[in-house]
Amino acid sequence: MSGEIVRALQLWPVWLRLGIQDVRLRFRRSLLGIAWVFLNLTISLLTIGFIYSSLLGQDLKKFLPFLTIGLVVWSYLTAAVVEGGMAFIAAEGYIRQIGVPLFVYLFRSFVSVSLFMLLNLITYFPVAYFSGLTLHYGMLWAVPGLLLMASVVLLFITIFAYLHTRFRDAIPFASALLQVVFYVTPVIWPPEALRQQGLHWVIDYNPFYHLLEVIRQPLLQAEPASTLSYLMVALLIGGLMVIAASCVWRYHQRIVYFL
Amino acid sequence: MARIFLREVRVDFTVDVDPPRTFKSTVRRFFRPQRRVPRLIRALDIAALSIRAGERIGLIGRNGAGKSTLLKVMARIYPPHRGEVRVDGHVCPLFEFATGFEMEATGWDNIRTRALLLGMNPKEVEAKLMEIAQFTELGEFLDVPVRCYSSGMMLRLAFATSTAVDPEILLLDEVMAAGDASFIERARRRMDALMERASIVVFASHSLDVLPQFCERTIWLDRGMIVRDGPTLDVIHAYEESVRSAA
């Protein structure tokens, strides 16, 4: 197995190429092309930003950067499930013809969704400028945060690619679950709003909140997130690793027969 | 040194009588143990098979005898359910050319992707790109998304790319089915040259008159098992005999 992972890593020119191609092709034959990335996000930002900032009595200038990061990171996670889950099925034509390690197709999906997230993240800079946030070295704490997030995404892709090839219900099931998690996680509303209601446990035990925090906190406050957040994210990654490993162990040899 | 070695290899296909298994059906089965045992079709059951460098091997047998399955096991596409498979050497599979395209991408992009997947490094790909493009004779169509290609054009693209690699082990599955007359002729010549270069060739075919030209050894498969393995003319003779007596 580890030999296969090494061989897949050595094939980086293929999966890097395919991943980049996926992003490029996504907007082919559309009039606005890549501009849709920013347009999509901007429309959501303005709508949610306007409604929620009035609803929760937040200052729009303070609220927008918070919201931007939340939406970008959350759609990264959703893409890991919805697109990552299709990693093997989308590559069926290759898998049935050419015997390269299956991990190649997981890495391809990882490149594709990560690149898309980075494109989305560009939007943060004009938003931060508008909100009067100044660049600060402390913001670099977002880099380890993004790396942690990326590991979660890679694990999600692995888990759902295997599960969904086996059970075609996996993606719809997980999407529904993610939707629920979205409501209880401070993505589009600030955590203080719930804390004031005395419902802090909803947030504190939610690993996805901490996953957002390790990126959001550095970008907004120019300081690392709390130790608890890093700890919870580490726990989440550990748990996902166990699940991913058992999916690989259980289904790896059989994937081609499930296609 | 190129080498293929199989021992006690078995491949089963599960033929579910029900539609593809869902989460629900699995949960249900978990609570209510299944009455129906899933139907298994033994696609391959090879006791022992060893192929050394320099050998050219023909595979014959009726449709569904396991020829393609055996090739796919050798290509590391089908992991066997039990048994040992050792394949030393760089494998080039030439199976079917109808799938494995990125439809929205151009011909050029598809050549590059396929070549990389077949094990070329980026430098090699760029070095061979013009030669591959010339062989396809697709000209400016290479700038067009593959979505707009005819099936013959896709075949040209896939064939030209796949045959540009330098394989140690060449696995062929009756590939010469499509393409216009001039292409078939050029493809045949290119294939001959490729077979010269490869150290091991395994060739599944129904053209019994062509096999003796290429292969000194032939394996006859039936229901996933080796019926006979020996000099090409002997095996073909025995096979024809059995087909005749069955008819």
Interface residues (C-beta under 8 A of the other chain):
Chain A: L11 P13 V14 R17 L18 Q21 L25 R28 R29 E92 G93 Y94 I95 R96 Q97 I98 G99 V100 V104 R166 F167 R168 D169 A170 F173 H252 Q253 R254 V256 Y257
Chain B: F13 T14 P20 R21 T22 F23 K24 T26 K72 A75 R76 I77 Y78 P79 H81 V91 P93 F95 E96 T99 G100 F101 E102 E104 A105 D109 R112 T113 R114 L116 L117 L118 N121 P122 P145
